[in-house]
């Protein structure tokens, strides 16, 4: 989580920093060194294309790197979380759980809410434990996920990793 936050903030600084340098750097350098720059470029005409290429390259590449860092900070946890959930659903131990509380995070994925769920997991051959999970719930199935309801889950023994497998069938 800290690595993703660092990536996002680094990307944001690269984008904003480049915009500030582009806005004010050109203005300040032309005010302070305008005549010297003109003299240098007039003396060596071969230098102008190199200066333009480096300037335009920096103006495009640095913000692009920043944008990629920001996008990566969002997509990496999303895809790694989905992979982890799939692994738990495939290899986890089955149990049932009673939903204790729900909290909407305000995030929507494909118009389905991302919900923080507190639940009491009741393994069939071990003592019950409390788990907190964050999972998207289809809007169609949301009424089935209310406090007090029982759901089927899969979990990794010895950890707090739990994934809802579905609504408890009776």
Beta strands, then each sheet from edge to edge (+ up, - down):
strand 1: 93-109
strand 2: 112-123
strand 3: 129-137
strand 4: 150-155
strand 5: 162-167
sheet 1: 3+ 2- 1+ 4- 5+
end
